[in-house]
Amino acid sequence: MRKIQVLKKGWRFLKNASSAENAAAAADQGVPVSLPHTWNAEDGQDGGNDYHRGQCWYVRELSEEELAGECVFLEINGAAMTAEVYLNGRRLARHEGGYSAFRVDLSEVREEKNVLVLSVSNESNDRVYPQKADFTFYGGLYREVRLITVPKEHFEMLQDGTPGIKVTPRVDLANRSAVVTVETWQNAENVEITVNGQSKAVSSTDGHAQAEFCLKDVHLWDGLEDPYLYIASAKLPGGDEISTRFGCRVFRCDPEKGFFLNGRSYPLRGVSRHQDRKGAGNALCLEDHKADMEIIKELGANTLRLAHYQHAQEFYDLCDENGIVVWAEIPYITMHMKNGRDNTLCQMRELITQCYNHPCIAVWGLSNEITAASAVDEDLLENHRLLNELCHRLDPTRLTTMANVFMLETDSPILEIPDINSYNLYFGWYLGELEQTDEFFDEYHARYPERVIGFSEYGADANPCFHSSSPEKGDYTEEYQALYHEHMLRMIEERPYLWATHVWNLFDFAADGRDEGGKHGENQKGLVSFDRTLRKDAFYLYKAAWNKKEAFVHLCGKRYINRAEAETEIKVYSNQPSVTLYVDDVELAVQTGRTVFTFRIPLPGEHLIRVEAGTASDTMCIRRVSEPDDSYVFNKAAASVMNWFDAEETDPSCFSIQDTLGDLKAHPEAGRVIEQMMAQGAASRGEVAESVKDNPALQRMMSRMTLISLLKQAGADEQSMKQMNRILQGIRK
């Protein structure tokens, strides 16, 4: 019989050791840790881009009882990013890739006393992805490590971390039936395979066995409505037995009508997720994954983009159980590395092998924003062709896709490689205006009506400490983030051809190179705070649009208490058609509409605001203050600089910060000033911003923006903005 032991306790962690032998000898001086564990839980989240990236060591003694059995395999479910396994001083394996599982056979190297040593490294190199990206590359044994004991005759354990069993359902919607093919790999001659109460004895040929089952009146895996799961199992004569869940469903995409599930239109509307959490990094337990899923269910999303790597099997399981359609991808991101081709293929092979049976997965993602810091040359194109071919060879049942950076030209040949595409667009945040997103998709769809296109990333950073009655791009207020997403929600609803849309991001996450918006080391585009304790107003916008299970209403601006205005706006999000507003328990107004409701009320003092919609209600308190509350403002320079600029006399024959970046860069002297400024400014947004700043398409987009708008969004202080204007006023056009 198969036995699985989780090696949670008993580990010693050493940050420095010269070798496996030295690590074993110094284990007593190591720090006791339990798994899952990362050494970057603190320094990977505090900013400065100075978190420890190097080789660290984990040591554990394995008892005779733990290693008892005919064959014993060590299963490591996540070792970031490169790992080596030693038992009793003997090196047994090396694995490159921090997000997939791998196993090591310990059977032939067991001794009376057994010391297991694992080296784990997240240091930079030129071959193992990721190396450039806007998130922290945590190091550690951050998922479970297990011992799996099996009989001499057993199912395959080593090849690409395989589960040993592969299930392919092919559904006939017209006849409500499915043919289910089950394959297994083993070192035994015969296998008994069972599906839905039907069992078949199958002979093994060259270690491979296969059986087909017909399911009449098939119970479909039908998304949020009915995520029904079947079980397939396989058993060997010697007693080894494995099983997997699977679902019967049909996915397809139409360039005009978007995504279809089981023959009906099923627009995919959801969010993206990173796997880390405040104070824990990526070392999450099952309870953390379950808590995240509860938030996703509350939101009402029906799809997740699990970015930018293979996530924990436990989380794919939760998506299966809850009917969430998933985009799964590898960390081939931002910067193409000529020495990294084999690693991309290996990580994709492991992703598909280990995740194939999950019915939730609809597409395999080849890469993310890979052209941000790399030219579209033949080496990059060939890498993507090989990945695309590998996906279809291993899994002809699913589509391939890519998340393309917003600077990528729509006639690029790379867009022709995957089956379908999506774009990451940040108009209205990083540059440009909100309406440019609408224009982009309209132009793309008109030019390529036969292509399937989606919206894989969009978002705006918000620090819940910052607020404004006149929000604008770059102010990091909760109010601007809400306005941004209101526009994007309308844009999406008007374009049913978008096969999937994914908010970036569900949660704030660690990007240790960032220093902006009043926080160090965080990307704050999340709808929910990094520690999961606070839902921003924009979260409730999507809940109102997507969650139809129960009456719901939310008052925006609860944290915007002190308001220096005689009349103020009260904004409400609800999934109900009618909303009633009360001020100090007096009914003020009733509105009918959809999702977003706005009211204007006088604000002479302090007031209790209540709103009711159906059976739901919400309350908040706000007050009138004599002066604006300075604590609500992140970029305190912006307003004063604009007032100063309006009053200041400027020489129109000379440059100023109101000129466009393109005009400034076109002038030799002004161009040198701008180049110096931009080189310094990119650093605050992390190393990715530094690596993409020379992208030609990005430069063309930015050339149309005024310098003052760029400076305001970058959070430049008042003195710096005035000084830059003085310098430019000294340069004649």
N, C-alpha and C positions, 0 to 999 in steps of 0.2 A: 504494500500500500504506500501511496505517496504521503510524505509528511513535510509540512512547511513550518519552519521556525523563524520568527522575526527577531533579528539581532538588534534590539533597541538599546539595551544598556550594556555596560561593561567596556566602553570604548575610552581610549586615551587619545587626546588630540595634541599634536606637536606642531607648532608653527614653523619650526626650523629643525632640520636634520639633514645630514650630508648624504645619507643612504638609507635603504630599508634596514640594513643591519644596525646602523646607529639609532634609527628610530625605535627598533625593537629593544635595544639595550637601554634606551633612555625613557622607556614607556612610563616608568614610575614617576618621572618628573613631568609627564604630560598632564594636561587638564582633563579631568573626567567629564565626558559629555555623553548625552543620549542622542540617538538619531530620531528624527532628521536634524541635521546641523549644518549651519553655514558660518564661516568665519567673518562674513561681511554684513551681519545683521545690523551693526551700528555704523561702521565706517563706510558702508555702501549706500547710506541714506542721508548723510549729514553734509553733503556738498564738498566742493574742493577738488573733485575728480582724483582723489588721492587714496582711495580704498586699496587694501592689500590685494595685489594680483601676483601670485607666486605659487610655489609648490608647498603644500602642507601634508601632514601625515596623520593617519588614524591607525591605532594598534589595538588589537583585542585577542585575548587567548580564547581558543575554542576547546571546550571540554570534550572528553572522550564520549560522553553521552550525546552531545550535540552532533558529533561526527559519526555516530553509529549508523550503520546501514550499508547496503551493498554499493550504492553509488550516491555521492553527495555533490551537489552543485551550489556554488555561491551565486546568488542573484542580487545584482546591484541595480536599483531602479532609477538612480539619478546621481551621477558623480560629475560635478562641473569643474572644469570642462574636459580635461584629459586625466585618465586614471590608469594606474598600474597596480596589479595585484601580486602580492608575495605571500607564500606560505612556507614557514620554516626557512626563510632566506632564499627561497627559490622563486624566481619571477615566472608567473604563470600566464599573465595576460596584460595587454595594453588596449585601452579603449579611448578613441578620440570622438568626443561628442557628449555634451553635458546634459542632454535632455531625454535620452532613450535608455532602455534597460539593456543589460548584457549579463551573461552568465559565464562562470568559470568552473571547470571540472576539478574538484579537489580529491577525487577518489583514490588516485594512485600516489598521492604525495602526503598522505596522513601518516603521522608518527605518534609516539606515546604522548608527547607534549607538542601542542600545535599553536604557533603564534602567527596570526594573520596581520599583515601590514598592507595598508593601502596608501599609495601616494596619490594626491589629487591636486591638480594645478589649473588655475584660471589665468595664468600669465599670458601676455600677448605673444602672438606668433603669426606666421603668414600662411597657415594651412588649415586651421580648425576654426570653423564659424561658431559664433559671431566674433568679430573683432572691432567693428565700428557700428555703433547703434545708440539710440537715445534711451538706453536703460542700463541698469547696473548688471554686470556679469558676475553674479555671486559665485563664490567658490565653496565647495563642501560636498559632503554626503547628505544631500538635502531631501532625499526620499528614502523609503525603507530599504534595508539590506536584509536578505533572507537566506537561510539554508534550506535547500529542497532535497530531500532524500527520496530516492526512487529504487525500484527493483532493477536487476541487471537488464531485463527487457523493459524498455521504457520509451516514451514518446520523445521526439527530438527536443533537446534542451538548448543547444548552443547557437544554431544558425540565426543570426540577426535578432536574437532575443525572442524567437518565435514562441507563440503559445502552443504550437504543435498541432493545432487544428484550424482549418480555414473553411468558412461557410459562405457560399455564394447563392443567394436566392434570386431567382428570375421569375418575376411576377407577370401573370396574364390578367390584366385588369378586366378585360371583357368577360372572362370566365371565372373571375374571382378565385384563381388558383395560382399556385407557385410550384416550380421545380427547384428543389434545394439540393445543391451539390455540396457534399462534405468531403474534405480532403484531410488526411493525417499523414504524419511522418514519424517513423519508429524503427527500432531495430528488431522487431518481431515479425513472424510470418503471417499472423492473422490478427484482425481487428474486428471488434463488434462496435458498430456505429448506430446510435439511436437518435431519432428526431421525432418529437411529438408522439411518443408511444410506439413508433415503428422502429424495429431493430433489424439490422442486416449484418451478416458475417461476411467480411471482405478479406481477400488475400492481399498481402503486401508485395509489391514488385519494386525492387531496388529501393526499399525503404519508404515507398509511397503507397497509400491506399485511398480509394475513392468510392463513394456511394451516392446514389441519387434518391431523393424522396419526393413524392408528389403530395402537396397539401391542397386538398379541396376545401372550398369555403374558407380560404385563407383569411386569417385575422391580420389586417394590415397594421404596420407601425405608421401611425397617422399624425405625427407631429404633436402639438400641444393637446389636441383633442383626445388622442388615444394612442399613446406610445407603447403598443403591445410588443412584448418580447417572448420569443421562443427560446428553447434550450436545445443545443446539440451536445451529445456526449460521445466519448469513445473509450473503449476498455480493451486492454490486452490480456491474454491468458494468464500472464504472471501477476496480474492484479493492478498494474498501473492504470489510472483512469484520469481523464481530463474532460472538461466541459467548457462551453462558451455560450453566451447569449447572442441572439441575432434577431433582426427584424426584417420583415418583408415589406418593401416599399419601392416606389418608382420615383426617381428624380429626373427632371429635364428642364432645360432653359429655352426660352423663345426670345429672339431679339426684339420683338415688339411687345410681348406680354409678360416678360420676366420669368420668374421661377414657378415651376409646377411640381406639386407633390401628389402622387397617386392620381394623376390625370386632371387635377383641378388647379386653378391659379392659387398660388400660395406665396404672396409677396414676403420675402425675407427681410425683416426689420428688427435690428438688434444692435448689439454692442461688441466691442473687443475686450479681451481680458488679458492682463498680465498676471503671473502666478505669485507675486510677492505681496507682503503685508508689512505694515509699520511695526518695527521692533522685532520682527521674525525673519525678514528677508523672504527667501523662497523656501525656507524649511517649514512647510505646511503639513498639518496633520489632516486626517479625514474630516474632523469637525470643522476645520477652516474651509475646506472645499464645500462641505454641506452648507455652511453659513453663506458662502458666496452664491451658491445656487438658490438659496431662499431669496436673496436680494434680486437675482435675475428673474425669478418667478414673480416677485412683487412688481417689478418693472413691467412685466408682460412681454418681454422680448421673446421672439421665436427662433432667433439665430444668434450664434456666437462665432466671432473670429478669435480663435485661440492663438494669440500672437506671442512671440514670433518664433515658435519652436514647439516641439512635442510636449504636451502637458501630461500630467499624471494620469495613469489609467483610471484611477478612482474618479477623476473629473469627467473623463469620457463616459464612464459608467453612469454618472449622474445625468449627463446629457441624454444618454440612451433612455434612462428611466423617465425623464421629464419631457421628452419630445422636442429637444432643442436641436435644430439643424446646425451643423458645425462646419466651419472652414478650418482645416488642419494644415499646418505648414512647417517648413524647416527654417532654421535661422540663417538662410542665405540672404544677407541683408546689407544695404547701404553701399558696400565696397566690394567689388569683385576681386578675388585674389587668384592669380595664375596658378599658385601652388595648392589651391583649395578645391580643385575639381573633384578629386577622389572623395574628399570629405563630404561634399554636397550629395554625391551619389550614395555614399554610405548612410548618411543621415536620412535621406529619403527612403532608401531600402528598409531601414529599421523602422521608420515611421509607418510605412504601409504594412510591413510584416506584422508589427505589433498591434496596429490599430484597425486592421482590415475588417474585423468582425463587428465593429461598432456601427450600428445602423444610423446613428446620428450624423456620421461624417458624409458630406455631400461632395466635397471638392478637396483636391490636394493642391496646396499652394507652393509654387515653384520658388518664388523669391519675394522679397519686399523691398521696394525702393532701391533696387540694386544699381540703378543708373544715377543715383544721387551724387555719388563720388567716383563714378567710373564711366568711361566712354563706352558707347555701344559698338564694340569691335567684334571681330570674328571669334575671338576666344570666349567672350561673354555669351555671344549667340550660340556657339557650339555647346557650351555648358548647359544652357537652357534647353537646347534640342535634346541632349542626352537625358536630362532630367525628365522631360516630357515623354520621351520614348520609354524610359524606365517605368514611369507611372502607368502608362498604358499596357506595358508588358506584364507588370505585377498585378494590375487591377484595371481590366478593360471596362468595368462597370461604372466608374466614376469619371467626372470631368476634371481637367486641370485648369488652374487659374494663376494670376499674378496680381500683386498690389503694386501699381505703378506710381512713382513719384510725380507730383503735380507738374514738375518742369519737363517731363518727358513728352516730346513731340508726338502727336497722335498718328503720324505717318511712319513712326519708327518700326523697323522690321521685327523688333522683339515682340511687338503686340500680336504678330501673326503666329507665334509659337504655341501658346496655350490654347485650350478650347474656348475659354471665355476670359474676360479681363475685368479688372476694377481699377479705379484711380483713387489715390489719396490726395484730397484737395483741401487747402486751408485758406482759400480766399475769404477775406473778412477777418482773418486773424494775423497770419504772418505777413501777408501783403494783399493788396487789392481790396475789392469791395465784395460784399456778400453776393450781389447779383451776378458776379462773374462765374459763380458756380453754376447757376441756371444757364448762363450763356455757354459755358463749357460743354455741358451735357447736351444741350440743344444742338450745338454745332457738331459735336461728335456723332450724335444719333442721325443727324441729317446727312453727314458725310459717309458714315458707315452703317447704313440701315440693316445690313445683314449680320452685324456683329452684336454679341451679347456684352453689355457693359454694366458695371456696378459701381458702388460708392464705398470703398473699403476703409477709408479713414476721413473723419472730419471732426473738428473740435476747437474749443477755445479755453485757455486756462482761466481758472477762477479761484481766488483765495476767499473763503467765506467771511473773512474779516473786512473785506473791502466792499463799499457800496456807493451807489450814485443814483440820483434822480435823472441824470443826463448821461447814461453810460455810453462809452465809446470804445472802439477797438484799442486794445493795449492797456486798458486801465485795471485789468485783473479783477473786476467786480463780478459779483454773483449776478448782477443785473445784466451786464453785457453778455455773459455766457448764456443767460436765458434768452435774450434777444437773438443771439446767434443761432441757437438751436430752434427757436420759433421759426426763423426764416428757413432753416434747412429742413425742418419737418414739412413745411408747406411745399418747398421745392420738391421733396421726395414724393409727396402724395400726388403731385401733379404729373409725375413721370413714372407711370406703371411699368415701363420697360426696364427700369433698374432691377436687375436680378436679385441683388442683395445690397443692403446698406448697413454699415456698422459704425456706430459712434466711437470715436477715440477719446476717451476710454471709459470703461465702466468705473474703474477705481483710479484715483491718483496712484502714482507708482514711482519707484526710485530711479532717478537718473542723476548719478552723483556728480556729473559734470555741469548740471544746471545750477544757476543762481539767479532767480528772477521771481517776480511776483510776491516778494516778501518771504520766500522760503528757500532754503538751501537743499540741493540734492533731490528735488521732487519735480516731476511733471504733474501739473495741476489741472489737466484737462478732464480728469475724472468727473463723473456725475455723483460719485460718492467719495468721501475722504479716504485717505490711505489706510487709516485704522478701522474703517467701515462704520464709524459711529455717527457720521453726519451725511445726510443726503442733501445735496445742493438743490436749489430750486429747479434747475434744468432736469434733474432726475424725475421730478413730479410732472413736468411737461410730457415726458414720454410715457409715464405711468398713465396719465390722463388719456393719451392717444392710443395706447396699446393694451392696457389692462381693462378688460370688460367684465371681469368676473363679479365685481361688487361695486356698489356706488362709492364714489371717491371724490373728494374735493380738497384743494390745498391753497392756502394763502401764501403768496410769495412775499419776500421781504421781511420775514420774521426777525432776522438779525439786523435789519436796517431800522432801528428803533428811533434814533434821534434824527429828525428831518427839519431842515431850516427853510421851510417854504409854507406859504399861506394856504396853498392847495396841493394835494398830493395824489398820486396814482395808486390805486389798489388793484393789484393783478391777481387773478384767480385761475388755477388750472383744475379742470374737472372732466370726468367722463360722462357727466350728466348733461342733458340738453338745456337745463334751466338752473340759474344760480341766483340766490337771494342774499343781498348784503345788508348787514345790520351794523350800525354805529352806536355804541353805548346802549345796546338792546333795543334800539329803534330801527325799524325797517326803513332802509334808505332807497333801495332800487332792486329791480328784478331784471335779469338779462337772459335772453335765450341765445344759443349759439353752439359752438363746438370747440372744445379743448381749452381755448384761451378767452378769458373774460376780463375786461378792464373797466374800472370805475374811477371817477374823479370826485374827491371829497374835500371840503374845507378842513383845515387843520389848526384850529385856534389854541389847542392845548393838548392834554393827554387823552387818548381814546382807546376803548376796547373795540376791536373789529371782529365781527363774527360773520361767517359765510355758511350758508346751507345749500345743499344740492341733493335732492332725493332724501335718502336716509343718512347722508354724510354731513358732517360739519367740521369747521376748523376755526380757531381763534388766534388773535395776536394783539399785542399792545404797541402803539406808536405814540410819539410825542413831538410837539413843536419845540424847537430850540432856537435861540436868538442868533447863533452863529453855526456855520457848518461844522460838524464833528470831524476834526482833523484825523482821528484814528481810522476813519473809513476810507482815507485816500492813500493809495499806494504811490502814484507818481505825482507828488505835490507840486512839481515844477510846471506841469503842463498848462494848467489854467493861468497861472501868473505869467508864464512866458507868452501865451497867446494874447493876454491883455496888454502886456508890454509891447509885443510886436505890433499890435494894432495901433498903439499910440506913438511908437517910435518912427521917426522919419528915416526912410531908407533911400539909398541912391539906386534908382532902377537901372542905371547904366552899369551897376556892379552886381555881382552875385549875392544871394542871400539864402537862408535856409528854406525859403519858399520856392526855390527853383527845384526842378526835377533832378533826380539822381543822374539821369541820362545826360542832361545838359551840363551838369557839373563835371561829370567824368569825361565829357568830350573836350573840355578845356584843359590844356596841359597843366597849368598851375593849380586850378581848382581840383582837377583830377587827382593830383598827388595828395592834396589835403584829404580828399574823400577816401582814397585807398588806405591811408594811415588810420583814419577813423574806423573804417570797416574791419580792418585787421584786428583792432583792439576790441570792437564790439562783438565779434563772433564768439569770443571766448566765454561770454556770460551764458550762452545757450549750449555750451558743451562742445565736445570734440567733433560731434557730427556736424554742427553748424559750421565749424571751422573747415571741415573737409568738403562741404558742399558749396561753400561761398563762391567758388569760381565756376560753378555750373553755368554754361552759356544761356540756357533757357531761363534759369533763375535770374541771371543778370538782365535779360531782356524784360522780364516782368517787373523787376525792381526799378528799371530805368524810367518807368512811367510814373513813379511815385515821387512826391515832394520829400525833400530831406527832413522837413519838420515833422511830417507824419511818421517817418521812420525813426526819428529821434524820440518822439513821444512814445511810440510803442516799445522802444528799447529801454524806456525808463530813464533817459538821460536827465541829470539834474539841471536846475535852472541856470547855474553858472556855466556849465558846459555848453548848453544850448546858446546862451548869449555870446559866449566866447567864440563858438563856431560861426555865428552870424557875423561877428566883428571881423573875423579872419576873411570870410567870404566877401564882406563889403569892401575889403582892401584889394580885391581882384576884379579888374575891369573886364566886362564881357567882350 
